[in-house]
C-alpha cells in the first residue's frame, strides 16, 4: 500500500494538471470606489476574467452548487454516489443519460478540453482529484467561474455579467442567475443575443430546478421568467493606458485590482483631452496626470487624447520628454535651502556666456537686475542658469536622483551634467514631474506615486525622502501662486471659491513639448500637449497650449477652496541681498554678442551708445582702439564713425576680456 501511494504521488508530480488557461486570465481593474475601469482580453481576443467570489452574489453561488453539484463541499473531486447513479441509469437504459460530472471535473475539462469520450471522463476524474489535492474548494469554484464559457468570446461569470447585464455579478436578479447557470452547459446554443428562444427555455429549466430544490418560490420564478432577455454590450475601457498597465502587472491570483483612479474624474478628463488635441492640430496628443498629495494617489491618468489619433496607443505620461522651464522652481528651491539666494535677492538678467553655453531669454529681452521672485514668476532664463551655476548642475541632478527621479541626458556616459538642465536640456516623464511637484506641496518630502489603494495607504505611513527643506518649498510655491493666470481666466483672489493655484509652464526646444504643472487644493496636476513622435510644432508654448488645459482640469477636480497665505515682507536678508555670479572676467551687458543696434547719427557729434559691462577697472576697445570714459559722467560712450560691423572688447585689470561682434545701422 505504501508503494502504491508513493507511485501515485510520483505520477501526480510528474503529470500535474495543466493550469495554463487559468493563469492566462485577466484581473479586472477597478477604480477607488469599485467601478469597472478595464480588463484585458487573452488569446484570440477571448474575455477570460478572473472570478472574484468576494464580488459575486452569494445566492448565485449557492444555487449554482445546489443545481450542478449538490455534494461539492463534501466529495474529493469525484462524487461516488453520482457515479453509481449514472452507471445504474446507463445499465437500465442502454445509453448514458448522466455524466456524473462534479464542478471539479468540469473545471478539469475546462483546463484541458478533450473530446467527450469515456477515456476523457476517466482522465477528468484523475485531474479532479489532483485539483482537490492542490486547491481549496473556494479556489476550485473560483477557477470554474473563471473558465466557464458563456457564449462567443466570453469566459467567466464576470465577463458574462458585465457584457449581458452591464454590471458586476455582485448582485444578480433571479432571472440573471438562472441564465448564468444555464449558459455554460451549451453556451453557443443558448446565447441570449443570438438564440433568445433557446436561452428562454434553458432559463426556465433552471428556474424549475430552483423551485424543486426550494431555492425560489413559484411566484418569484414566474416573475423571473417574464424578465426580458439581455443583449451584449461592449466592455468599458476607462484609463486605457494606466488600467491596462495595472491589469498586466497584477498577480495571477488577483481577480481585482483596486486602483487609486477616480472613474468619474477620468470620464470628465478624457473628453477634455480629446477636445484640446483637436483644437491644436491633427498631429497633437495630450496627456494629463492628477495626483492627490496625501498618499500620492493618482486620481486620473490620461495617457493620450484617444486611441484613434496619431500615437494614441503610446502612454505619454511615461514618455521621457524635455520639461522646458518646468524644473526652474527646484533650482531656486535648492538655492534657498543652501543659503545662496532668497526670494527677493537681486540677480542680473543680462546677456552672458557660461563657458561654451550662451542661453537667451525666451523673448530675447533682458531686464537688467530683477529679484529671484520676479525671475521665477516671469520664467527668465538667464537668472535660472546663473543660479544653477551656483547650485551646481551635478549636485542638482544628484538631489533629484536621491528623491527617486532620474533625468535622461544626451551623452550622459561621456559628459557630466550641464547648465542646459535649467532650460529643459534633459528628459523626464510626467510621472516623475508629478513626484517633484508633489514634494513641493508636501513640505519638500518626495514619495513615489501610488497606483493602487493599498499603495496609497502605505505612502501615508511612509516618511519619504527629503528633496528640499520645508521653508524653501513653501517659498517657491508662494512665488508660483503669484504667476499671472492665462488669458480668459480670472485671478484666484477675484473668483469666489477658487483656490489659489501655484503653477509653472514649460516649452521645449522647437515647441515640441508644451507642459504645465500646478499645485491646487491638495492635488498636483501635470498636463502635456505635443506630438507623440517628438515632431516640432509652430509656436505653441506651454503658456498658450498647456496652461488653459491645466486650469480646465483644476475646475473639474472640484478642489476645496484654500485660504491664501499671509503676506510676507518683500526683502531678502542682507547677506543675500544680491546674487553675484561666479567671477570669470568681465561680462558684457551692452552691446551683447551678435547684436544689431541702430543709431540716429554717426561721428563725434552723435549721442552715441553707452557701453555697459560687469566687472571692475574696465577698459574698452573698438576694433582695437581704446575708448576713454566721459570726463563728467564717467560712462564710456561709443560714437561709431559709420554703419557696418564692429568688434567691441572690454578688458579688466587682470587682462581678462569679453568681446562682442556688433552690426551698426543708421536711423
Secondary structure as a PSIPRED ss2 file (coil, helix, strand):
# PSIPRED VFORMAT (PSIPRED V4.0)

   1 X C   1.000  0.000  0.000
   2 X H   0.000  1.000  0.000
   3 X H   0.000  1.000  0.000
   4 X H   0.000  1.000  0.000
   5 X H   0.000  1.000  0.000
   6 X H   0.000  1.000  0.000
   7 X H   0.000  1.000  0.000
   8 X H   0.000  1.000  0.000
   9 X H   0.000  1.000  0.000
  10 X H   0.000  1.000  0.000
  11 X H   0.000  1.000  0.000
  12 X H   0.000  1.000  0.000
  13 X H   0.000  1.000  0.000
  14 X H   0.000  1.000  0.000
  15 X C   1.000  0.000  0.000
  16 X C   1.000  0.000  0.000
  17 X C   1.000  0.000  0.000
  18 X C   1.000  0.000  0.000
  19 X C   1.000  0.000  0.000
  20 X H   0.000  1.000  0.000
  21 X H   0.000  1.000  0.000
  22 X H   0.000  1.000  0.000
  23 X H   0.000  1.000  0.000
  24 X C   1.000  0.000  0.000
  25 X C   1.000  0.000  0.000
  26 X E   0.000  0.000  1.000
  27 X C   1.000  0.000  0.000
  28 X E   0.000  0.000  1.000
  29 X E   0.000  0.000  1.000
  30 X E   0.000  0.000  1.000
  31 X C   1.000  0.000  0.000
  32 X C   1.000  0.000  0.000
  33 X C   1.000  0.000  0.000
  34 X C   1.000  0.000  0.000
  35 X C   1.000  0.000  0.000
  36 X E   0.000  0.000  1.000
  37 X E   0.000  0.000  1.000
  38 X E   0.000  0.000  1.000
  39 X C   1.000  0.000  0.000
  40 X C   1.000  0.000  0.000
  41 X C   1.000  0.000  0.000
  42 X C   1.000  0.000  0.000
  43 X H   0.000  1.000  0.000
  44 X H   0.000  1.000  0.000
  45 X H   0.000  1.000  0.000
  46 X C   1.000  0.000  0.000
  47 X E   0.000  0.000  1.000
  48 X E   0.000  0.000  1.000
  49 X E   0.000  0.000  1.000
  50 X C   1.000  0.000  0.000
  51 X C   1.000  0.000  0.000
  52 X C   1.000  0.000  0.000
  53 X H   0.000  1.000  0.000
  54 X H   0.000  1.000  0.000
  55 X H   0.000  1.000  0.000
  56 X C   1.000  0.000  0.000
  57 X C   1.000  0.000  0.000
  58 X H   0.000  1.000  0.000
  59 X H   0.000  1.000  0.000
  60 X H   0.000  1.000  0.000
  61 X H   0.000  1.000  0.000
  62 X H   0.000  1.000  0.000
  63 X H   0.000  1.000  0.000
  64 X H   0.000  1.000  0.000
  65 X H   0.000  1.000  0.000
  66 X H   0.000  1.000  0.000
  67 X H   0.000  1.000  0.000
  68 X H   0.000  1.000  0.000
  69 X C   1.000  0.000  0.000
  70 X C   1.000  0.000  0.000
  71 X C   1.000  0.000  0.000
  72 X C   1.000  0.000  0.000
  73 X C   1.000  0.000  0.000
  74 X C   1.000  0.000  0.000
  75 X C   1.000  0.000  0.000
  76 X C   1.000  0.000  0.000
  77 X C   1.000  0.000  0.000
  78 X C   1.000  0.000  0.000
  79 X C   1.000  0.000  0.000
  80 X H   0.000  1.000  0.000
  81 X H   0.000  1.000  0.000
  82 X H   0.000  1.000  0.000
  83 X H   0.000  1.000  0.000
  84 X H   0.000  1.000  0.000
  85 X H   0.000  1.000  0.000
  86 X H   0.000  1.000  0.000
  87 X H   0.000  1.000  0.000
  88 X H   0.000  1.000  0.000
  89 X H   0.000  1.000  0.000
  90 X H   0.000  1.000  0.000
  91 X H   0.000  1.000  0.000
  92 X H   0.000  1.000  0.000
  93 X H   0.000  1.000  0.000
  94 X C   1.000  0.000  0.000
  95 X C   1.000  0.000  0.000
  96 X C   1.000  0.000  0.000
  97 X C   1.000  0.000  0.000
  98 X C   1.000  0.000  0.000
  99 X C   1.000  0.000  0.000
 100 X C   1.000  0.000  0.000
 101 X C   1.000  0.000  0.000
 102 X C   1.000  0.000  0.000
 103 X H   0.000  1.000  0.000
 104 X H   0.000  1.000  0.000
 105 X H   0.000  1.000  0.000
 106 X H   0.000  1.000  0.000
 107 X H   0.000  1.000  0.000
 108 X H   0.000  1.000  0.000
 109 X H   0.000  1.000  0.000
 110 X H   0.000  1.000  0.000
 111 X H   0.000  1.000  0.000
 112 X C   1.000  0.000  0.000
 113 X C   1.000  0.000  0.000
 114 X C   1.000  0.000  0.000
 115 X C   1.000  0.000  0.000
 116 X C   1.000  0.000  0.000
 117 X C   1.000  0.000  0.000
 118 X H   0.000  1.000  0.000
 119 X H   0.000  1.000  0.000
 120 X H   0.000  1.000  0.000
 121 X H   0.000  1.000  0.000
 122 X H   0.000  1.000  0.000
 123 X H   0.000  1.000  0.000
 124 X H   0.000  1.000  0.000
 125 X H   0.000  1.000  0.000
 126 X H   0.000  1.000  0.000
 127 X H   0.000  1.000  0.000
 128 X H   0.000  1.000  0.000
 129 X H   0.000  1.000  0.000
 130 X H   0.000  1.000  0.000
 131 X H   0.000  1.000  0.000
 132 X H   0.000  1.000  0.000
 133 X H   0.000  1.000  0.000
 134 X H   0.000  1.000  0.000
 135 X C   1.000  0.000  0.000
 136 X C   1.000  0.000  0.000
 137 X H   0.000  1.000  0.000
 138 X H   0.000  1.000  0.000
 139 X H   0.000  1.000  0.000
 140 X H   0.000  1.000  0.000
 141 X H   0.000  1.000  0.000
 142 X H   0.000  1.000  0.000
 143 X H   0.000  1.000  0.000
 144 X H   0.000  1.000  0.000
 145 X H   0.000  1.000  0.000
 146 X H   0.000  1.000  0.000
 147 X H   0.000  1.000  0.000
 148 X C   1.000  0.000  0.000
 149 X E   0.000  0.000  1.000
 150 X C   1.000  0.000  0.000
 151 X C   1.000  0.000  0.000
 152 X C   1.000  0.000  0.000
 153 X C   1.000  0.000  0.000
 154 X E   0.000  0.000  1.000
 155 X E   0.000  0.000  1.000
 156 X C   1.000  0.000  0.000
 157 X H   0.000  1.000  0.000
 158 X H   0.000  1.000  0.000
 159 X H   0.000  1.000  0.000
 160 X H   0.000  1.000  0.000
 161 X H   0.000  1.000  0.000
 162 X H   0.000  1.000  0.000
 163 X H   0.000  1.000  0.000
 164 X H   0.000  1.000  0.000
 165 X H   0.000  1.000  0.000
 166 X C   1.000  0.000  0.000
 167 X C   1.000  0.000  0.000
 168 X C   1.000  0.000  0.000
 169 X C   1.000  0.000  0.000
 170 X C   1.000  0.000  0.000
 171 X C   1.000  0.000  0.000
 172 X C   1.000  0.000  0.000
 173 X C   1.000  0.000  0.000
 174 X H   0.000  1.000  0.000
 175 X H   0.000  1.000  0.000
 176 X H   0.000  1.000  0.000
 177 X H   0.000  1.000  0.000
 178 X H   0.000  1.000  0.000
 179 X H   0.000  1.000  0.000
 180 X H   0.000  1.000  0.000
 181 X H   0.000  1.000  0.000
 182 X H   0.000  1.000  0.000
 183 X H   0.000  1.000  0.000
 184 X C   1.000  0.000  0.000
 185 X C   1.000  0.000  0.000
 186 X C   1.000  0.000  0.000
 187 X C   1.000  0.000  0.000
 188 X C   1.000  0.000  0.000
 189 X C   1.000  0.000  0.000
 190 X C   1.000  0.000  0.000
 191 X C   1.000  0.000  0.000
 192 X C   1.000  0.000  0.000
 193 X C   1.000  0.000  0.000
 194 X C   1.000  0.000  0.000
 195 X C   1.000  0.000  0.000
 196 X H   0.000  1.000  0.000
 197 X H   0.000  1.000  0.000
 198 X H   0.000  1.000  0.000
 199 X H   0.000  1.000  0.000
 200 X H   0.000  1.000  0.000
 201 X H   0.000  1.000  0.000
 202 X H   0.000  1.000  0.000
 203 X H   0.000  1.000  0.000
 204 X H   0.000  1.000  0.000
 205 X H   0.000  1.000  0.000
 206 X H   0.000  1.000  0.000
 207 X H   0.000  1.000  0.000
 208 X H   0.000  1.000  0.000
 209 X H   0.000  1.000  0.000
 210 X H   0.000  1.000  0.000
 211 X H   0.000  1.000  0.000
 212 X H   0.000  1.000  0.000
 213 X C   1.000  0.000  0.000
 214 X C   1.000  0.000  0.000
 215 X C   1.000  0.000  0.000
 216 X C   1.000  0.000  0.000
 217 X C   1.000  0.000  0.000
 218 X H   0.000  1.000  0.000
 219 X H   0.000  1.000  0.000
 220 X H   0.000  1.000  0.000
 221 X H   0.000  1.000  0.000
 222 X H   0.000  1.000  0.000
 223 X H   0.000  1.000  0.000
 224 X H   0.000  1.000  0.000
 225 X H   0.000  1.000  0.000
 226 X H   0.000  1.000  0.000
 227 X C   1.000  0.000  0.000
 228 X C   1.000  0.000  0.000
 229 X C   1.000  0.000  0.000
 230 X C   1.000  0.000  0.000
 231 X C   1.000  0.000  0.000
 232 X C   1.000  0.000  0.000
 233 X C   1.000  0.000  0.000
 234 X C   1.000  0.000  0.000
 235 X C   1.000  0.000  0.000
 236 X C   1.000  0.000  0.000
 237 X C   1.000  0.000  0.000
 238 X C   1.000  0.000  0.000
 239 X C   1.000  0.000  0.000
 240 X H   0.000  1.000  0.000
 241 X H   0.000  1.000  0.000
 242 X H   0.000  1.000  0.000
 243 X H   0.000  1.000  0.000
 244 X H   0.000  1.000  0.000
 245 X H   0.000  1.000  0.000
 246 X H   0.000  1.000  0.000
 247 X H   0.000  1.000  0.000
 248 X H   0.000  1.000  0.000
 249 X H   0.000  1.000  0.000
 250 X C   1.000  0.000  0.000
 251 X C   1.000  0.000  0.000
 252 X C   1.000  0.000  0.000
 253 X C   1.000  0.000  0.000
 254 X C   1.000  0.000  0.000
 255 X C   1.000  0.000  0.000
 256 X E   0.000  0.000  1.000
 257 X E   0.000  0.000  1.000
 258 X E   0.000  0.000  1.000
 259 X E   0.000  0.000  1.000
 260 X C   1.000  0.000  0.000
 261 X C   1.000  0.000  0.000
 262 X C   1.000  0.000  0.000
 263 X H   0.000  1.000  0.000
 264 X H   0.000  1.000  0.000
 265 X H   0.000  1.000  0.000
 266 X H   0.000  1.000  0.000
 267 X H   0.000  1.000  0.000
 268 X H   0.000  1.000  0.000
 269 X H   0.000  1.000  0.000
 270 X H   0.000  1.000  0.000
 271 X H   0.000  1.000  0.000
 272 X H   0.000  1.000  0.000
 273 X H   0.000  1.000  0.000
 274 X H   0.000  1.000  0.000
 275 X H   0.000  1.000  0.000
 276 X H   0.000  1.000  0.000
 277 X H   0.000  1.000  0.000
 278 X H   0.000  1.000  0.000
 279 X H   0.000  1.000  0.000
 280 X C   1.000  0.000  0.000
 281 X C   1.000  0.000  0.000
 282 X C   1.000  0.000  0.000
 283 X C   1.000  0.000  0.000
 284 X C   1.000  0.000  0.000
 285 X E   0.000  0.000  1.000
 286 X E   0.000  0.000  1.000
 287 X E   0.000  0.000  1.000
 288 X E   0.000  0.000  1.000
 289 X E   0.000  0.000  1.000
 290 X E   0.000  0.000  1.000
 291 X E   0.000  0.000  1.000
 292 X E   0.000  0.000  1.000
 293 X C   1.000  0.000  0.000
 294 X H   0.000  1.000  0.000
 295 X H   0.000  1.000  0.000
 296 X H   0.000  1.000  0.000
 297 X E   0.000  0.000  1.000
 298 X E   0.000  0.000  1.000
 299 X E   0.000  0.000  1.000
 300 X E   0.000  0.000  1.000
 301 X E   0.000  0.000  1.000
 302 X E   0.000  0.000  1.000
 303 X C   1.000  0.000  0.000
 304 X C   1.000  0.000  0.000
 305 X C   1.000  0.000  0.000
 306 X C   1.000  0.000  0.000
 307 X C   1.000  0.000  0.000
 308 X C   1.000  0.000  0.000
 309 X C   1.000  0.000  0.000
 310 X C   1.000  0.000  0.000
 311 X C   1.000  0.000  0.000
 312 X C   1.000  0.000  0.000
 313 X C   1.000  0.000  0.000
 314 X C   1.000  0.000  0.000
 315 X C   1.000  0.000  0.000
 316 X C   1.000  0.000  0.000
 317 X C   1.000  0.000  0.000
 318 X C   1.000  0.000  0.000
 319 X C   1.000  0.000  0.000
 320 X C   1.000  0.000  0.000
 321 X E   0.000  0.000  1.000
 322 X C   1.000  0.000  0.000
 323 X C   1.000  0.000  0.000
 324 X C   1.000  0.000  0.000
 325 X C   1.000  0.000  0.000
 326 X C   1.000  0.000  0.000
 327 X C   1.000  0.000  0.000
 328 X H   0.000  1.000  0.000
 329 X H   0.000  1.000  0.000
 330 X H   0.000  1.000  0.000
 331 X H   0.000  1.000  0.000
 332 X H   0.000  1.000  0.000
 333 X H   0.000  1.000  0.000
 334 X H   0.000  1.000  0.000
 335 X H   0.000  1.000  0.000
 336 X H   0.000  1.000  0.000
 337 X H   0.000  1.000  0.000
 338 X H   0.000  1.000  0.000
 339 X C   1.000  0.000  0.000
 340 X C   1.000  0.000  0.000
 341 X C   1.000  0.000  0.000
 342 X C   1.000  0.000  0.000
 343 X C   1.000  0.000  0.000
 344 X C   1.000  0.000  0.000
 345 X C   1.000  0.000  0.000
 346 X E   0.000  0.000  1.000
 347 X E   0.000  0.000  1.000
 348 X E   0.000  0.000  1.000
 349 X E   0.000  0.000  1.000
 350 X C   1.000  0.000  0.000
 351 X C   1.000  0.000  0.000
 352 X C   1.000  0.000  0.000
 353 X C   1.000  0.000  0.000
 354 X E   0.000  0.000  1.000
 355 X C   1.000  0.000  0.000
 356 X C   1.000  0.000  0.000
 357 X E   0.000  0.000  1.000
 358 X C   1.000  0.000  0.000
 359 X C   1.000  0.000  0.000
 360 X C   1.000  0.000  0.000
 361 X C   1.000  0.000  0.000
 362 X C   1.000  0.000  0.000
 363 X C   1.000  0.000  0.000
 364 X C   1.000  0.000  0.000
 365 X C   1.000  0.000  0.000
 366 X C   1.000  0.000  0.000
 367 X C   1.000  0.000  0.000
 368 X E   0.000  0.000  1.000
 369 X E   0.000  0.000  1.000
 370 X E   0.000  0.000  1.000
 371 X E   0.000  0.000  1.000
 372 X H   0.000  1.000  0.000
 373 X H   0.000  1.000  0.000
 374 X H   0.000  1.000  0.000
 375 X H   0.000  1.000  0.000
 376 X H   0.000  1.000  0.000
 377 X H   0.000  1.000  0.000
 378 X C   1.000  0.000  0.000
 379 X C   1.000  0.000  0.000
 380 X C   1.000  0.000  0.000
 381 X H   0.000  1.000  0.000
 382 X H   0.000  1.000  0.000
 383 X H   0.000  1.000  0.000
 384 X H   0.000  1.000  0.000
 385 X H   0.000  1.000  0.000
 386 X H   0.000  1.000  0.000
 387 X H   0.000  1.000  0.000
 388 X H   0.000  1.000  0.000
 389 X H   0.000  1.000  0.000
 390 X H   0.000  1.000  0.000
 391 X H   0.000  1.000  0.000
 392 X C   1.000  0.000  0.000
 393 X H   0.000  1.000  0.000
 394 X H   0.000  1.000  0.000
 395 X H   0.000  1.000  0.000
 396 X H   0.000  1.000  0.000
 397 X H   0.000  1.000  0.000
 398 X H   0.000  1.000  0.000
 399 X H   0.000  1.000  0.000
 400 X H   0.000  1.000  0.000
 401 X H   0.000  1.000  0.000
 402 X H   0.000  1.000  0.000
 403 X C   1.000  0.000  0.000
 404 X C   1.000  0.000  0.000
 405 X C   1.000  0.000  0.000
 406 X C   1.000  0.000  0.000
 407 X C   1.000  0.000  0.000
 408 X E   0.000  0.000  1.000
 409 X C   1.000  0.000  0.000
 410 X C   1.000  0.000  0.000
 411 X C   1.000  0.000  0.000
 412 X C   1.000  0.000  0.000
 413 X C   1.000  0.000  0.000
 414 X C   1.000  0.000  0.000
 415 X C   1.000  0.000  0.000
 416 X C   1.000  0.000  0.000
 417 X C   1.000  0.000  0.000
 418 X C   1.000  0.000  0.000
 419 X H   0.000  1.000  0.000
 420 X H   0.000  1.000  0.000
 421 X H   0.000  1.000  0.000
 422 X H   0.000  1.000  0.000
 423 X H   0.000  1.000  0.000
 424 X C   1.000  0.000  0.000
 425 X C   1.000  0.000  0.000
 426 X C   1.000  0.000  0.000
 427 X E   0.000  0.000  1.000
 428 X E   0.000  0.000  1.000
 429 X C   1.000  0.000  0.000
 430 X H   0.000  1.000  0.000
 431 X H   0.000  1.000  0.000
 432 X H   0.000  1.000  0.000
 433 X H   0.000  1.000  0.000
 434 X H   0.000  1.000  0.000
 435 X H   0.000  1.000  0.000
 436 X H   0.000  1.000  0.000
 437 X H   0.000  1.000  0.000
 438 X H   0.000  1.000  0.000
 439 X H   0.000  1.000  0.000
 440 X H   0.000  1.000  0.000
 441 X H   0.000  1.000  0.000
 442 X C   1.000  0.000  0.000
 443 X C   1.000  0.000  0.000
 444 X C   1.000  0.000  0.000
 445 X E   0.000  0.000  1.000
 446 X E   0.000  0.000  1.000
 447 X C   1.000  0.000  0.000
 448 X C   1.000  0.000  0.000
 449 X C   1.000  0.000  0.000
 450 X E   0.000  0.000  1.000
 451 X C   1.000  0.000  0.000
 452 X E   0.000  0.000  1.000
 453 X H   0.000  1.000  0.000
 454 X H   0.000  1.000  0.000
 455 X H   0.000  1.000  0.000
 456 X H   0.000  1.000  0.000
 457 X H   0.000  1.000  0.000
 458 X H   0.000  1.000  0.000
 459 X H   0.000  1.000  0.000
 460 X H   0.000  1.000  0.000
 461 X H   0.000  1.000  0.000
 462 X C   1.000  0.000  0.000
 463 X C   1.000  0.000  0.000
 464 X C   1.000  0.000  0.000
 465 X E   0.000  0.000  1.000
 466 X E   0.000  0.000  1.000
 467 X C   1.000  0.000  0.000
 468 X C   1.000  0.000  0.000
 469 X C   1.000  0.000  0.000
 470 X H   0.000  1.000  0.000
 471 X H   0.000  1.000  0.000
 472 X H   0.000  1.000  0.000
 473 X H   0.000  1.000  0.000
 474 X H   0.000  1.000  0.000
 475 X H   0.000  1.000  0.000
 476 X H   0.000  1.000  0.000
 477 X H   0.000  1.000  0.000
 478 X H   0.000  1.000  0.000
 479 X H   0.000  1.000  0.000
 480 X H   0.000  1.000  0.000
 481 X H   0.000  1.000  0.000
 482 X C   1.000  0.000  0.000
 483 X C   1.000  0.000  0.000
 484 X C   1.000  0.000  0.000
 485 X C   1.000  0.000  0.000
 486 X C   1.000  0.000  0.000
 487 X C   1.000  0.000  0.000
 488 X C   1.000  0.000  0.000
 489 X C   1.000  0.000  0.000
 490 X C   1.000  0.000  0.000
 491 X C   1.000  0.000  0.000
 492 X H   0.000  1.000  0.000
 493 X H   0.000  1.000  0.000
 494 X H   0.000  1.000  0.000
 495 X C   1.000  0.000  0.000
 496 X C   1.000  0.000  0.000
 497 X C   1.000  0.000  0.000
 498 X C   1.000  0.000  0.000
 499 X C   1.000  0.000  0.000
 500 X C   1.000  0.000  0.000
 501 X C   1.000  0.000  0.000
 502 X E   0.000  0.000  1.000
 503 X E   0.000  0.000  1.000
 504 X E   0.000  0.000  1.000
 505 X E   0.000  0.000  1.000
 506 X E   0.000  0.000  1.000
 507 X E   0.000  0.000  1.000
 508 X C   1.000  0.000  0.000
 509 X H   0.000  1.000  0.000
 510 X H   0.000  1.000  0.000
 511 X H   0.000  1.000  0.000
 512 X C   1.000  0.000  0.000
 513 X E   0.000  0.000  1.000
 514 X E   0.000  0.000  1.000
 515 X E   0.000  0.000  1.000
 516 X E   0.000  0.000  1.000
 517 X E   0.000  0.000  1.000
 518 X E   0.000  0.000  1.000
 519 X E   0.000  0.000  1.000
 520 X E   0.000  0.000  1.000
 521 X C   1.000  0.000  0.000
 522 X C   1.000  0.000  0.000
 523 X E   0.000  0.000  1.000
 524 X E   0.000  0.000  1.000
 525 X E   0.000  0.000  1.000
 526 X E   0.000  0.000  1.000
 527 X E   0.000  0.000  1.000
 528 X E   0.000  0.000  1.000
 529 X E   0.000  0.000  1.000
 530 X E   0.000  0.000  1.000
 531 X C   1.000  0.000  0.000
 532 X C   1.000  0.000  0.000
 533 X C   1.000  0.000  0.000
 534 X C   1.000  0.000  0.000
 535 X C   1.000  0.000  0.000
 536 X C   1.000  0.000  0.000
 537 X C   1.000  0.000  0.000
 538 X C   1.000  0.000  0.000
 539 X C   1.000  0.000  0.000
 540 X C   1.000  0.000  0.000
 541 X C   1.000  0.000  0.000
 542 X H   0.000  1.000  0.000
 543 X H   0.000  1.000  0.000
 544 X H   0.000  1.000  0.000
 545 X H   0.000  1.000  0.000
 546 X H   0.000  1.000  0.000
 547 X H   0.000  1.000  0.000
 548 X H   0.000  1.000  0.000
 549 X H   0.000  1.000  0.000
 550 X H   0.000  1.000  0.000
 551 X H   0.000  1.000  0.000
 552 X H   0.000  1.000  0.000
 553 X H   0.000  1.000  0.000
 554 X H   0.000  1.000  0.000
 555 X H   0.000  1.000  0.000
 556 X H   0.000  1.000  0.000
 557 X H   0.000  1.000  0.000
 558 X C   1.000  0.000  0.000
 559 X C   1.000  0.000  0.000
 560 X C   1.000  0.000  0.000
 561 X C   1.000  0.000  0.000
 562 X C   1.000  0.000  0.000
 563 X C   1.000  0.000  0.000
 564 X C   1.000  0.000  0.000
 565 X C   1.000  0.000  0.000
 566 X C   1.000  0.000  0.000
 567 X C   1.000  0.000  0.000
 568 X C   1.000  0.000  0.000
 569 X C   1.000  0.000  0.000
 570 X C   1.000  0.000  0.000
 571 X C   1.000  0.000  0.000
 572 X C   1.000  0.000  0.000
 573 X C   1.000  0.000  0.000
 574 X H   0.000  1.000  0.000
 575 X H   0.000  1.000  0.000
 576 X H   0.000  1.000  0.000
 577 X C   1.000  0.000  0.000
 578 X E   0.000  0.000  1.000
 579 X C   1.000  0.000  0.000
 580 X C   1.000  0.000  0.000
 581 X C   1.000  0.000  0.000
 582 X C   1.000  0.000  0.000
 583 X C   1.000  0.000  0.000
 584 X C   1.000  0.000  0.000
 585 X C   1.000  0.000  0.000
 586 X C   1.000  0.000  0.000
 587 X E   0.000  0.000  1.000
 588 X E   0.000  0.000  1.000
 589 X E   0.000  0.000  1.000
 590 X E   0.000  0.000  1.000
 591 X C   1.000  0.000  0.000
 592 X C   1.000  0.000  0.000
 593 X C   1.000  0.000  0.000
 594 X C   1.000  0.000  0.000
 595 X E   0.000  0.000  1.000
 596 X E   0.000  0.000  1.000
 597 X E   0.000  0.000  1.000
 598 X E   0.000  0.000  1.000
 599 X E   0.000  0.000  1.000
 600 X C   1.000  0.000  0.000
 601 X C   1.000  0.000  0.000
 602 X C   1.000  0.000  0.000
 603 X C   1.000  0.000  0.000
 604 X C   1.000  0.000  0.000
 605 X C   1.000  0.000  0.000
 606 X C   1.000  0.000  0.000
 607 X C   1.000  0.000  0.000
 608 X C   1.000  0.000  0.000
 609 X E   0.000  0.000  1.000
 610 X E   0.000  0.000  1.000
 611 X C   1.000  0.000  0.000
 612 X E   0.000  0.000  1.000
 613 X E   0.000  0.000  1.000
 614 X E   0.000  0.000  1.000
 615 X C   1.000  0.000  0.000
 616 X C   1.000  0.000  0.000
 617 X C   1.000  0.000  0.000
 618 X C   1.000  0.000  0.000
 619 X E   0.000  0.000  1.000
 620 X E   0.000  0.000  1.000
 621 X E   0.000  0.000  1.000
 622 X E   0.000  0.000  1.000
 623 X C   1.000  0.000  0.000
 624 X C   1.000  0.000  0.000
 625 X E   0.000  0.000  1.000
 626 X E   0.000  0.000  1.000
 627 X E   0.000  0.000  1.000
 628 X C   1.000  0.000  0.000
 629 X C   1.000  0.000  0.000
 630 X C   1.000  0.000  0.000
 631 X C   1.000  0.000  0.000
 632 X C   1.000  0.000  0.000
 633 X C   1.000  0.000  0.000
 634 X C   1.000  0.000  0.000
 635 X C   1.000  0.000  0.000
 636 X C   1.000  0.000  0.000
 637 X E   0.000  0.000  1.000
 638 X E   0.000  0.000  1.000
 639 X C   1.000  0.000  0.000
 640 X C   1.000  0.000  0.000
 641 X C   1.000  0.000  0.000
 642 X C   1.000  0.000  0.000
 643 X C   1.000  0.000  0.000
 644 X E   0.000  0.000  1.000
 645 X E   0.000  0.000  1.000
 646 X E   0.000  0.000  1.000
 647 X E   0.000  0.000  1.000
 648 X E   0.000  0.000  1.000
 649 X E   0.000  0.000  1.000
 650 X E   0.000  0.000  1.000
 651 X E   0.000  0.000  1.000
 652 X C   1.000  0.000  0.000
 653 X C   1.000  0.000  0.000
 654 X C   1.000  0.000  0.000
 655 X C   1.000  0.000  0.000
 656 X C   1.000  0.000  0.000
 657 X E   0.000  0.000  1.000
 658 X E   0.000  0.000  1.000
 659 X E   0.000  0.000  1.000
 660 X E   0.000  0.000  1.000
 661 X E   0.000  0.000  1.000
 662 X E   0.000  0.000  1.000
 663 X E   0.000  0.000  1.000
 664 X E   0.000  0.000  1.000
 665 X E   0.000  0.000  1.000
 666 X E   0.000  0.000  1.000
 667 X C   1.000  0.000  0.000
